[in-house]
Amino acid sequence: MLGDRYVEAFHQLTAEVNDAGLMRRRHGYYWSMILFWALATVAILIGVVMLGDTWWQLILAALLGVAMAQLAFLGHEAAHQQAFSSATWNEWTGRVIAGLLTGLSYGWWVDKHGRHHANPNKEREDPDAEAGVLSFTPEGTDSRTGLAARIGKYQGYYFLPLLLFEGFTLHVESFKSIFTDRHVTHRWTEILFVGIRVLGYLAFVFIVLPPGMAVAFVAVQVAVFGFLLGGAFSPNHIGMPTVPHDADIDFLRRQVHMSRNVRGGPLVHFFMGGLEYQVEHHLFPMAPRPNLPALQKVVRKHCADNDIPYTETSLAEAFRTIIAYLNQVGLKNRDPYTCPLVRQYRG
């Protein structure tokens, strides 16, 4: 069977990756990165105190947003068991970074992100593809009527501005999860961590700065934080093929077909936190960030040898595709951006 061929192909790829040592942990890298960004955060907060009552504080707010985004990337990698050999070390590193440093719920995010990895771009299964303010799949437009349907035709154009609110959305969803979902692991610890981070941060800002400036500081910091995270995660799957909820596709093609890599230099790598290697990340989510460039060479060759389309674009082209795709979905185009594999399941 065709599916069996790709199952065997993935087993071969996995053996090659393991033999090349590309799953080996990079402890020194992660310890140094966590220490650097934690100290950078402390240095920025000291700078806020020293700078005092001036609107130049908004520059520090933006820098703090950058530091928070970099810490969030590290928390993401710890949650994927990339940082340390011990599962417990990874879990608690991720929980501390998420709760105490960025103010987000680790348990909520791990559950959501795990479901995404299992079913990328699969209707009703991928939480990142669920319709909200935006509809990401053709199915998501069916229930829209009236004003929502009319403005939805142009949803691609307000996609980038909406990323400025992503940080606020992440905080709200975290609060909702830890306060209402009793199934969150270590729920009371998360409530403590998030409470200390959010209340302590707000108290610090409002004590050091005048009220109006404090509000502006928090708004800029959270907006930059959300824009960077949304800008790093969104190019990876939006505008790639989507499949119905009952589609059954082998793991190798499911992850490669639905993912997009972004090429670029050190600046792209910095701001995307290694997520520009999305194909490799989805195939081998436990592979540490420093190993991804070498892993890409192996995966790309393997895809070519097995006639599996491998998508890689520039960041600008990725966002052009996303905007065009979202507008097509908003127009209720039932077959946007399909490939032969998706047509097989959509008919």
Residue frames relative to the residue before (quaternion, step in Angstrom):
aa qw qx qy qz dx dy dz
M 1.0000 0.0000 0.0000 0.0000 0.00 0.00 0.00
L 0.6134 -0.5770 0.3953 0.3669 3.57 -1.17 0.67
G 0.6475 0.5312 -0.3236 0.4403 3.59 0.93 -0.88
D 0.6313 0.5430 -0.3321 0.4431 3.59 1.02 -0.80
R 0.5987 0.5706 -0.3547 0.4361 3.56 1.11 -0.71
Y 0.7174 0.4398 -0.2592 0.4741 3.59 0.90 -0.90
V 0.5668 0.5575 -0.3871 0.4669 3.59 1.16 -0.45
E 0.6680 0.4840 -0.2879 0.4865 3.56 0.93 -0.90
A 0.6242 0.5425 -0.3367 0.4503 3.57 1.04 -0.78
F 0.6656 0.4880 -0.3136 0.4696 3.59 0.97 -0.79
H 0.6100 0.5376 -0.3543 0.4619 3.60 1.04 -0.68
Q 0.6484 0.5099 -0.3107 0.4723 3.57 1.00 -0.81
L 0.6456 0.5169 -0.3138 0.4664 3.55 0.98 -0.86
T 0.6466 0.5270 -0.3179 0.4507 3.59 0.94 -0.89
A 0.6495 0.5125 -0.3150 0.4651 3.58 0.95 -0.86
E 0.6569 0.5129 -0.3109 0.4569 3.58 0.97 -0.87
V 0.6580 0.5109 -0.3050 0.4614 3.57 0.97 -0.87
N 0.6650 0.4933 -0.3018 0.4726 3.59 0.94 -0.84
D 0.6511 0.5208 -0.3151 0.4533 3.58 0.97 -0.85
A 0.6822 0.4761 -0.2818 0.4780 3.58 1.11 -0.67
G 0.4739 -0.7075 0.4148 0.3206 3.59 1.28 -0.02
L 0.4010 0.7603 -0.4376 0.2638 3.59 1.23 0.39
M 0.6366 0.4862 -0.3427 0.4908 3.59 1.28 0.02
R 0.4377 0.7164 -0.4453 0.3114 3.57 1.30 0.00
R 0.4967 -0.6738 0.4665 0.2857 3.58 -0.93 0.95
R 0.2291 -0.7575 0.5984 0.1249 3.56 -1.21 0.63
H 0.1421 -0.8624 0.4812 0.0672 3.52 0.55 1.26
G 0.6525 0.5312 -0.3228 0.4334 3.59 0.90 -0.91
Y 0.6349 0.5366 -0.3254 0.4506 3.57 0.99 -0.84
Y 0.7263 0.4489 -0.2647 0.4482 3.57 0.77 -0.99
W 0.6229 0.5214 -0.3561 0.4619 3.59 0.98 -0.70
S 0.6863 0.4855 -0.2953 0.4540 3.59 0.88 -0.92
M 0.6588 0.5111 -0.3139 0.4542 3.61 0.99 -0.80
I 0.6533 0.5019 -0.3170 0.4699 3.59 0.94 -0.86
L 0.6639 0.4993 -0.3036 0.4667 3.59 0.92 -0.92
F 0.6559 0.5289 -0.3188 0.4339 3.59 0.90 -0.91
W 0.7430 0.4166 -0.2483 0.4613 3.60 0.74 -1.00
A 0.5886 0.5364 -0.3765 0.4733 3.60 1.16 -0.44
L 0.6770 0.4736 -0.2874 0.4845 3.58 0.96 -0.88
A 0.6082 0.5488 -0.3489 0.4553 3.59 1.08 -0.70
T 0.6318 0.5295 -0.3228 0.4651 3.57 1.04 -0.79
V 0.6497 0.5062 -0.3080 0.4763 3.57 0.94 -0.90
A 0.6552 0.5208 -0.3126 0.4492 3.60 0.94 -0.90
I 0.6432 0.5137 -0.3249 0.4657 3.60 0.99 -0.80
L 0.6671 0.4989 -0.3059 0.4610 3.59 0.94 -0.86
I 0.6113 0.5157 -0.3450 0.4913 3.59 1.11 -0.66
G 0.6292 0.5410 -0.3213 0.4563 3.57 1.05 -0.79
V 0.6071 0.5499 -0.3483 0.4557 3.58 1.07 -0.74
V 0.6653 0.4978 -0.3024 0.4670 3.59 0.91 -0.90
M 0.7015 0.4799 -0.2733 0.4505 3.58 0.88 -0.93
L 0.6660 0.5266 -0.3097 0.4280 3.59 1.00 -0.77
G 0.2596 -0.8263 0.4694 0.1715 3.57 1.08 -0.67
D 0.8042 -0.3193 0.2390 0.4407 3.53 -1.33 -0.52
T 0.4457 0.6416 -0.5076 0.3634 3.58 0.03 1.33
W 0.5197 -0.6578 0.4499 0.3080 3.55 -1.09 0.71
W 0.4592 0.6467 -0.4636 0.3949 3.59 1.25 0.03
Q 0.4706 0.6792 -0.4286 0.3653 3.57 1.28 -0.24
L 0.6007 0.5901 -0.3692 0.3932 3.61 1.07 -0.60
I 0.5673 0.5562 -0.3888 0.4666 3.59 1.21 -0.39
L 0.6564 0.4890 -0.3052 0.4867 3.57 0.98 -0.83
A 0.6014 0.5545 -0.3550 0.4526 3.58 1.09 -0.68
A 0.6584 0.4972 -0.3042 0.4762 3.58 0.97 -0.86
L 0.6495 0.5067 -0.3164 0.4704 3.59 0.99 -0.83
L 0.6284 0.5181 -0.3363 0.4728 3.58 1.05 -0.71
G 0.6128 0.5398 -0.3409 0.4657 3.59 1.07 -0.69
V 0.6339 0.5158 -0.3219 0.4781 3.59 1.04 -0.79
A 0.6600 0.5050 -0.3082 0.4631 3.60 0.90 -0.91
M 0.6456 0.5175 -0.3194 0.4618 3.60 0.98 -0.82
A 0.6437 0.5162 -0.3236 0.4632 3.58 1.01 -0.79
Q 0.6585 0.5025 -0.3147 0.4635 3.59 0.96 -0.84
L 0.6354 0.5048 -0.3289 0.4830 3.59 1.04 -0.70
A 0.6290 0.5339 -0.3352 0.4550 3.59 1.03 -0.75
F 0.6154 0.5297 -0.3474 0.4690 3.60 1.04 -0.71
L 0.6615 0.4982 -0.3042 0.4708 3.58 0.97 -0.84
G 0.6294 0.5182 -0.3316 0.4748 3.59 1.05 -0.71
H 0.6130 0.5493 -0.3260 0.4651 3.57 1.07 -0.78
E 0.6865 0.4802 -0.2792 0.4692 3.57 0.93 -0.90
A 0.6259 0.5133 -0.3408 0.4781 3.58 1.04 -0.68
A 0.6394 0.5302 -0.3242 0.4527 3.59 1.00 -0.79
H 0.6827 0.4521 -0.2722 0.5054 3.57 1.19 -0.56
Q 0.4910 -0.6888 0.4089 0.3425 3.59 1.30 0.22
Q 0.3829 0.7505 -0.4619 0.2772 3.58 1.14 0.59
A 0.6933 0.5579 -0.2859 0.3554 3.56 0.97 -0.86
F 0.8289 0.0946 0.0069 0.5513 3.59 0.80 -1.02
S 0.6010 -0.5756 0.4183 0.3641 3.56 -1.24 0.39
S 0.6836 0.4747 -0.2720 0.4830 3.58 1.11 -0.69
A 0.4572 -0.6809 0.5043 0.2702 3.56 -0.87 0.99
T 0.6401 0.5316 -0.3224 0.4514 3.57 1.04 -0.78
W 0.6370 0.5159 -0.3267 0.4705 3.58 0.97 -0.85
N 0.6581 0.5090 -0.3132 0.4580 3.59 0.90 -0.88
E 0.6726 0.5149 -0.3035 0.4364 3.55 0.86 -0.99
W 0.7362 0.4191 -0.2537 0.4668 3.59 0.77 -0.95
T 0.5682 0.5508 -0.3832 0.4764 3.58 1.17 -0.46
G 0.6685 0.4935 -0.2896 0.4751 3.56 0.94 -0.92
R 0.6647 0.5091 -0.3066 0.4528 3.58 0.98 -0.84
V 0.6592 0.4932 -0.3106 0.4751 3.60 0.96 -0.82
I 0.6566 0.4992 -0.3210 0.4654 3.60 0.89 -0.88
A 0.6852 0.4913 -0.2915 0.4519 3.58 0.85 -0.97
G 0.7725 0.3953 -0.2075 0.4515 3.57 0.69 -1.08
L 0.7866 0.3663 -0.1893 0.4595 3.56 0.62 -1.14
L 0.7625 0.3839 -0.2091 0.4769 3.61 1.03 -0.69
T 0.8050 0.2404 -0.1453 0.5225 3.63 0.93 -0.74
G 0.4472 -0.7315 0.4276 0.2864 3.61 1.24 -0.18
L 0.5541 0.5932 -0.3964 0.4289 3.58 1.14 0.61
S 0.5143 -0.6371 0.4802 0.3147 3.55 -1.22 0.48
Y 0.3856 -0.7284 0.5248 0.2128 3.56 -0.69 1.11
G 0.6793 0.5075 -0.3016 0.4359 3.60 0.84 -0.95
W 0.6398 0.5168 -0.3242 0.4674 3.59 0.96 -0.83
W 0.7014 0.4809 -0.2830 0.4436 3.55 0.82 -0.99
V 0.6457 0.5280 -0.3316 0.4408 3.62 0.93 -0.85
D 0.6469 0.5114 -0.3216 0.4654 3.59 0.97 -0.83
K 0.6811 0.4889 -0.2829 0.4658 3.58 0.85 -0.99
H 0.7103 0.4691 -0.2675 0.4514 3.56 0.81 -1.00
G 0.6156 0.5492 -0.3426 0.4494 3.58 1.09 -0.67
R 0.6558 0.4980 -0.3079 0.4765 3.58 1.02 -0.80
H 0.6126 0.5375 -0.3456 0.4652 3.57 1.11 -0.64
H 0.6716 0.5032 -0.3077 0.4483 3.59 0.86 -0.94
A 0.6588 0.5212 -0.3156 0.4412 3.59 1.01 -0.74
N 0.8233 0.0975 -0.0064 0.5591 3.61 1.02 -0.77
P 0.0130 -0.8347 0.5504 0.0095 3.63 0.57 1.04
N 0.8653 0.0413 -0.0733 0.4941 3.55 -0.98 1.00
K 0.4748 0.6366 -0.4627 0.3939 3.57 1.09 0.70
E 0.4635 -0.7113 0.4569 0.2654 3.56 -0.60 1.17
R 0.8385 0.1596 -0.1897 0.4853 3.54 -1.07 1.00
E 0.7096 0.4347 -0.2592 0.4901 3.61 1.23 -0.18
D 0.7185 0.3935 -0.2378 0.5219 3.59 1.01 -0.79
P 0.3559 -0.7605 0.4941 0.2256 3.64 -0.45 1.12
D 0.6268 0.5411 -0.3413 0.4448 3.60 1.15 -0.51
A 0.6854 0.4548 -0.2816 0.4941 3.58 1.27 -0.25
E 0.4380 0.7004 -0.4597 0.3260 3.59 1.28 0.10
A 0.4923 -0.6652 0.4785 0.2933 3.56 -1.05 0.78
G 0.0487 0.7552 -0.6527 0.0356 3.53 -1.07 0.83
V 0.7925 -0.0117 0.0695 0.6058 3.55 -0.48 -1.20
L 0.7531 0.2435 -0.1348 0.5961 3.56 1.19 -0.71
S 0.2800 -0.7051 0.6157 0.2130 3.55 -1.25 0.49
F 0.2236 -0.8192 0.5197 0.0940 3.55 -0.64 1.13
T 0.7644 0.2487 -0.1543 0.5744 3.61 1.22 -0.32
P 0.6549 -0.5154 0.3651 0.4148 3.61 -1.17 0.44
E 0.6282 0.5549 -0.3394 0.4268 3.59 1.01 -0.77
G 0.6475 0.5702 -0.3138 0.3964 3.56 1.07 -0.76
T 0.6514 0.5258 -0.3230 0.4414 3.61 1.20 -0.34
D 0.5050 0.7132 -0.4053 0.2684 3.60 1.18 -0.46
S 0.7423 0.4221 -0.2319 0.4658 3.59 0.96 -0.81
R 0.5544 0.6342 -0.3887 0.3733 3.59 1.24 -0.06
T 0.0416 0.7854 -0.6144 0.0628 3.54 -0.89 0.99
G 0.7926 0.3497 -0.2176 0.4496 3.55 -1.31 0.10
L 0.8469 -0.1092 0.0973 0.5112 3.55 -1.04 -0.88
A 0.6273 0.5485 -0.3426 0.4340 3.60 0.97 -0.84
A 0.6653 0.4924 -0.2997 0.4744 3.58 0.99 -0.82
R 0.6701 0.5148 -0.3103 0.4355 3.57 0.97 -0.83
I 0.7238 0.4031 -0.2639 0.4941 3.59 0.83 -0.89
G 0.5549 0.6244 -0.3784 0.3988 3.57 1.24 -0.42
K 0.5521 0.6186 -0.3882 0.4022 3.57 1.21 -0.46
Y 0.7630 0.3246 -0.1654 0.5340 3.57 1.19 -0.55
Q 0.2665 0.8249 -0.4745 0.1527 3.56 1.24 0.37
G 0.5719 0.6073 -0.3834 0.3965 3.58 1.12 -0.50
Y 0.6695 0.5284 -0.2977 0.4288 3.53 1.06 -0.79
Y 0.7508 0.3357 -0.2477 0.5120 3.62 1.04 -0.45
F 0.3315 0.7558 -0.4956 0.2706 3.57 1.25 0.38
L 0.7078 0.4636 -0.2812 0.4528 3.61 0.72 -1.02
P 0.6516 0.4913 -0.3474 0.4619 3.67 0.85 -0.74
L 0.6303 0.5506 -0.3442 0.4256 3.59 1.03 -0.70
L 0.5619 0.6116 -0.3926 0.3949 3.60 1.14 -0.50
L 0.5703 0.5986 -0.3804 0.4144 3.58 1.18 -0.49
F 0.7096 0.4285 -0.2506 0.5000 3.59 1.21 -0.46
E 0.4174 0.7390 -0.4524 0.2739 3.59 1.29 -0.04
G 0.6319 0.5430 -0.3420 0.4346 3.59 0.98 -0.75
F 0.6455 0.5052 -0.3174 0.4769 3.57 0.98 -0.83
T 0.6380 0.5315 -0.3238 0.4533 3.59 1.00 -0.83
L 0.6474 0.5237 -0.3187 0.4529 3.58 0.95 -0.88
H 0.6614 0.4950 -0.3101 0.4705 3.59 0.96 -0.82
V 0.6544 0.5113 -0.3186 0.4570 3.59 0.92 -0.86
E 0.6725 0.4885 -0.3016 0.4670 3.59 0.89 -0.91
S 0.6163 0.5367 -0.3429 0.4632 3.58 1.06 -0.68
F 0.6545 0.5079 -0.3137 0.4640 3.58 0.90 -0.93
K 0.6507 0.5245 -0.3149 0.4499 3.57 0.88 -0.95
S 0.6761 0.5146 -0.2980 0.4351 3.56 0.92 -0.93
I 0.7510 0.4173 -0.2529 0.4448 3.59 0.66 -1.04
F 0.7078 0.4489 -0.2752 0.4710 3.59 1.13 -0.50
T 0.7758 0.3352 -0.1840 0.5019 3.62 1.14 -0.42
D 0.7118 0.4215 -0.2586 0.4988 3.61 1.10 -0.56
R 0.2436 -0.8122 0.5178 0.1137 3.57 -0.27 1.26
H 0.6093 0.5691 -0.3509 0.4262 3.60 1.25 -0.13
V 0.4403 0.6797 -0.4701 0.3510 3.60 1.25 -0.01
T 0.4448 -0.7034 0.4899 0.2596 3.58 -0.77 1.04
H 0.8291 0.0502 -0.0884 0.5497 3.59 -0.95 0.95
R 0.0574 0.8629 -0.4989 0.0566 3.55 1.02 0.89
W 0.7041 0.4607 -0.2883 0.4571 3.61 0.79 -0.94
T 0.5986 0.5347 -0.3623 0.4738 3.58 1.12 -0.56
E 0.6594 0.5021 -0.3080 0.4672 3.55 0.99 -0.83
I 0.6185 0.5287 -0.3459 0.4672 3.57 1.00 -0.76
L 0.6475 0.5136 -0.3085 0.4709 3.59 1.01 -0.86
F 0.6783 0.4981 -0.2963 0.4517 3.59 0.81 -1.02
V 0.7027 0.4602 -0.2719 0.4696 3.58 0.75 -1.06
G 0.6380 0.5370 -0.3266 0.4448 3.59 1.00 -0.81
I 0.6529 0.5056 -0.3113 0.4703 3.58 0.92 -0.92
R 0.6812 0.5011 -0.2951 0.4448 3.57 0.88 -0.97
V 0.7318 0.4406 -0.2601 0.4501 3.59 0.68 -1.06
L 0.7115 0.4461 -0.2711 0.4704 3.59 0.78 -0.99
G 0.6490 0.5169 -0.3153 0.4607 3.57 1.01 -0.81
Y 0.6502 0.5170 -0.3102 0.4623 3.58 0.99 -0.86
L 0.6772 0.4855 -0.2943 0.4680 3.59 0.87 -0.94
A 0.6380 0.5208 -0.3314 0.4604 3.58 0.97 -0.82
F 0.6387 0.5346 -0.3207 0.4511 3.59 0.95 -0.90
V 0.6989 0.4829 -0.2817 0.4460 3.57 0.76 -1.05
F 0.7244 0.4444 -0.2600 0.4585 3.58 0.87 -0.93
I 0.6055 0.5212 -0.3629 0.4797 3.61 1.20 -0.32
V 0.7212 0.4592 -0.2431 0.4582 3.56 0.93 -0.94
L 0.8043 0.2623 -0.1096 0.5219 3.60 0.97 -0.86
P 0.5886 -0.5347 0.4510 0.4052 3.61 -1.22 0.37
P 0.6833 -0.5373 0.2976 0.3948 3.62 -1.06 0.68
G 0.6866 0.4827 -0.2994 0.4538 3.62 0.80 -0.95
M 0.6705 0.4856 -0.2890 0.4808 3.55 0.96 -0.86
A 0.6193 0.5456 -0.3376 0.4526 3.57 1.06 -0.73
V 0.6396 0.5135 -0.3195 0.4745 3.58 0.98 -0.85
A 0.6651 0.4984 -0.3001 0.4681 3.58 0.92 -0.91
F 0.6231 0.5493 -0.3340 0.4455 3.58 1.02 -0.83
V 0.6857 0.4739 -0.2842 0.4737 3.59 0.82 -1.00
A 0.6452 0.5340 -0.3238 0.4401 3.59 0.95 -0.88
V 0.6754 0.4802 -0.2962 0.4749 3.59 0.90 -0.91
Q 0.6587 0.5214 -0.3208 0.4375 3.58 0.88 -0.90
V 0.7034 0.4523 -0.2717 0.4763 3.58 0.83 -0.96
A 0.6271 0.5348 -0.3411 0.4520 3.61 1.04 -0.71
V 0.6632 0.4844 -0.3045 0.4825 3.60 0.92 -0.88
F 0.6238 0.5475 -0.3213 0.4559 3.57 0.97 -0.89
G 0.7183 0.4453 -0.2575 0.4685 3.59 0.79 -1.00
F 0.6356 0.5326 -0.3361 0.4466 3.58 0.98 -0.81
L 0.6772 0.4903 -0.2989 0.4601 3.59 0.92 -0.87
L 0.6633 0.4817 -0.3144 0.4787 3.59 0.94 -0.80
G 0.6764 0.4819 -0.2971 0.4712 3.58 0.87 -0.93
G 0.6675 0.5079 -0.2969 0.4564 3.56 1.02 -0.80
A 0.6621 0.4872 -0.3061 0.4802 3.58 1.20 -0.47
F 0.7292 0.4331 -0.2427 0.4710 3.59 0.98 -0.82
S 0.6642 0.5709 -0.3209 0.3605 3.62 0.91 -0.86
P 0.6602 0.5187 -0.3615 0.4055 3.69 0.87 -0.66
N 0.5900 0.6572 -0.3448 0.3179 3.57 1.19 -0.46
H 0.8382 0.1550 -0.0482 0.5206 3.61 1.04 -0.66
I 0.5952 0.5739 -0.3878 0.4076 3.62 1.04 -0.62
G 0.7821 0.2680 -0.2276 0.5145 3.55 -0.81 1.02
M 0.5641 0.5225 -0.4042 0.4954 3.56 1.29 0.08
P 0.7095 -0.4731 0.2869 0.4365 3.63 -1.18 0.36
T 0.1737 -0.7441 0.6343 0.1174 3.55 -1.19 0.67
V 0.1850 -0.7876 0.5811 0.0875 3.57 -1.15 0.62
P 0.6001 -0.5671 0.4169 0.3802 3.61 -1.16 0.49
H 0.6533 -0.5581 0.3505 0.3728 3.56 -1.21 0.52
D 0.7194 0.4360 -0.2592 0.4744 3.61 1.13 -0.50
A 0.4105 0.7095 -0.4804 0.3121 3.61 1.22 0.23
D 0.1521 -0.7753 0.6093 0.0667 3.56 -1.06 0.79
I 0.0952 0.8099 -0.5611 0.1422 3.55 -0.19 1.35
D 0.5451 -0.6254 0.4417 0.3414 3.57 -0.99 0.81
F 0.6738 -0.5514 0.3275 0.3670 3.55 -1.18 0.71
L 0.6615 0.5338 -0.3295 0.4110 3.61 0.79 -0.94
R 0.7334 0.4032 -0.2464 0.4886 3.60 0.71 -1.02
R 0.5932 0.5757 -0.3720 0.4222 3.60 1.05 -0.67
Q 0.7250 0.4388 -0.2515 0.4676 3.58 0.89 -0.90
V 0.6955 0.4755 -0.2878 0.4554 3.61 0.95 -0.82
H 0.6771 0.5089 -0.3003 0.4386 3.59 0.87 -0.93
M 0.7522 0.4150 -0.2205 0.4619 3.58 0.95 -0.83
S 0.6871 0.4730 -0.2729 0.4793 3.62 1.26 -0.04
R 0.1866 -0.7706 0.6030 0.0875 3.54 -1.19 0.66
N 0.2651 -0.7348 0.6003 0.1718 3.56 -0.95 0.89
V 0.2401 -0.7484 0.6017 0.1422 3.55 -1.23 0.55
R 0.2214 -0.7815 0.5674 0.1354 3.56 -0.68 1.03
G 0.2602 0.7419 -0.5842 0.2016 3.53 -1.20 0.58
G 0.5959 -0.5956 0.4182 0.3394 3.53 -1.30 0.14
P 0.8221 -0.2431 0.1772 0.4833 3.56 -1.25 -0.46
L 0.6270 0.5503 -0.3513 0.4250 3.61 1.03 -0.71
V 0.6486 0.4955 -0.3094 0.4879 3.59 0.98 -0.85
H 0.6470 0.5224 -0.3201 0.4539 3.57 0.94 -0.88
F 0.6496 0.5213 -0.3183 0.4528 3.59 0.98 -0.84
F 0.7608 0.4064 -0.2243 0.4536 3.56 0.69 -1.08
M 0.7021 0.4200 -0.2829 0.5007 3.62 1.17 -0.32
G 0.3768 -0.7761 0.4537 0.2232 3.58 1.26 0.03
G 0.7118 -0.4451 0.2531 0.4807 3.59 1.08 0.70
L 0.5320 0.6555 -0.4018 0.3547 3.60 1.25 -0.18
E 0.4832 0.6448 -0.4549 0.3792 3.60 1.23 0.01
Y 0.6419 0.4416 -0.3133 0.5430 3.58 1.30 -0.24
Q 0.0616 0.8719 -0.4839 0.0433 3.57 0.84 0.99
V 0.6022 0.5525 -0.3652 0.4457 3.59 1.02 -0.72
E 0.6890 0.4733 -0.2740 0.4756 3.55 0.84 -1.00
H 0.6387 0.5327 -0.3279 0.4481 3.57 0.99 -0.81
H 0.6916 0.4661 -0.2917 0.4684 3.59 0.94 -0.78
L 0.6569 0.4893 -0.3217 0.4749 3.60 1.04 -0.62
F 0.7996 0.0949 -0.0093 0.5930 3.58 1.00 -0.87
P 0.0976 -0.8627 0.4939 0.0481 3.61 0.47 1.20
M 0.6651 0.4864 -0.3184 0.4688 3.61 1.20 -0.28
A 0.4725 0.6688 -0.4493 0.3570 3.61 1.25 0.07
P 0.4451 -0.7091 0.4709 0.2779 3.65 -0.69 1.01
R 0.6604 -0.5478 0.3555 0.3707 3.54 -1.15 0.68
P 0.6803 0.4960 -0.3336 0.4242 3.69 0.78 -0.82
N 0.6664 0.5137 -0.3048 0.4462 3.61 1.19 -0.46
L 0.5076 0.7129 -0.3991 0.2735 3.59 1.21 -0.36
P 0.6248 0.5343 -0.3761 0.4275 3.68 0.90 -0.66
A 0.6757 0.4630 -0.2930 0.4931 3.60 0.95 -0.85
L 0.6254 0.5395 -0.3313 0.4561 3.58 1.04 -0.76
Q 0.6109 0.5702 -0.3563 0.4180 3.58 1.01 -0.75
K 0.6363 0.5395 -0.3364 0.4370 3.60 0.94 -0.83
V 0.6683 0.4949 -0.2985 0.4684 3.56 0.97 -0.85
V 0.6856 0.4896 -0.2872 0.4559 3.58 0.87 -0.96
R 0.6607 0.5162 -0.3218 0.4399 3.59 0.87 -0.88
K 0.6521 0.4981 -0.3152 0.4768 3.59 0.97 -0.79
H 0.6505 0.5218 -0.3168 0.4519 3.57 0.97 -0.86
C 0.6430 0.5125 -0.3218 0.4694 3.59 1.00 -0.79
A 0.6461 0.5148 -0.3188 0.4646 3.59 0.98 -0.82
D 0.6619 0.5125 -0.3056 0.4538 3.58 0.98 -0.85
N 0.7601 0.3548 -0.1843 0.5123 3.59 1.13 -0.62
D 0.4703 -0.7162 0.4126 0.3091 3.60 1.29 0.40
I 0.4052 0.6732 -0.5046 0.3577 3.58 0.94 0.94
P 0.4304 -0.7131 0.4830 0.2700 3.63 -0.60 1.07
Y 0.1229 -0.7828 0.6097 0.0182 3.56 -0.87 1.06
T 0.1815 -0.8295 0.5245 0.0619 3.58 -0.48 1.21
E 0.1409 0.7550 -0.6308 0.1110 3.53 -0.91 1.01
T 0.0332 0.8046 -0.5889 0.0683 3.58 -0.76 1.05
S 0.5846 -0.5074 0.4617 0.4331 3.53 -1.33 -0.07
L 0.6446 -0.5186 0.3801 0.4135 3.57 -1.24 0.32
A 0.6405 0.5242 -0.3275 0.4557 3.58 0.98 -0.82
E 0.6709 0.4867 -0.3042 0.4696 3.58 0.91 -0.86
A 0.6036 0.5556 -0.3561 0.4474 3.60 1.05 -0.70
F 0.7072 0.4484 -0.2731 0.4735 3.59 0.87 -0.91
R 0.5927 0.5397 -0.3728 0.4674 3.61 1.08 -0.55
T 0.6512 0.5076 -0.3054 0.4743 3.55 1.00 -0.85
I 0.6430 0.5324 -0.3219 0.4467 3.58 0.95 -0.90
I 0.6716 0.4968 -0.3041 0.4578 3.59 0.85 -0.95
A 0.6726 0.4858 -0.3021 0.4694 3.59 0.90 -0.89
Y 0.6491 0.5259 -0.3136 0.4513 3.58 0.97 -0.85
L 0.6755 0.4966 -0.3010 0.4545 3.58 0.84 -0.96
N 0.6382 0.5087 -0.3327 0.4724 3.59 1.03 -0.69
Q 0.6385 0.5150 -0.3333 0.4648 3.59 1.03 -0.73
V 0.6384 0.5076 -0.3208 0.4815 3.55 1.00 -0.83
G 0.6452 0.5355 -0.3149 0.4447 3.58 0.99 -0.84
L 0.6723 0.4650 -0.2790 0.5039 3.57 1.19 -0.59
K 0.4471 -0.7184 0.4122 0.3379 3.56 1.38 0.14
N 0.2104 0.7474 -0.5795 0.2477 3.51 0.99 0.94
R 0.3301 -0.8056 0.4636 0.1646 3.55 -0.48 1.17
D 0.7999 0.2571 -0.1316 0.5261 3.60 1.13 -0.28
P 0.1872 0.8241 -0.5204 0.1226 3.61 0.78 0.93
Y 0.8860 0.0363 -0.0111 0.4621 3.51 -1.15 0.76
T 0.2812 0.7781 -0.5211 0.2097 3.58 0.80 0.91
C 0.2245 -0.7258 0.6298 0.1615 3.53 -1.34 0.30
P 0.7197 -0.4547 0.2762 0.4460 3.65 -1.15 0.29
L 0.6315 0.5355 -0.3463 0.4410 3.59 0.99 -0.76
V 0.6885 0.4705 -0.2893 0.4700 3.58 0.93 -0.89
R 0.6146 0.5408 -0.3568 0.4501 3.60 0.99 -0.71
Q 0.5795 0.5945 -0.3621 0.4239 3.56 1.12 -0.69
Y 0.7537 0.3814 -0.1983 0.4971 3.58 1.04 -0.83
R 0.6882 0.4575 -0.2873 0.4843 3.59 1.16 -0.47
G 0.4170 -0.7163 0.4671 0.3079 3.60 1.17 -0.44
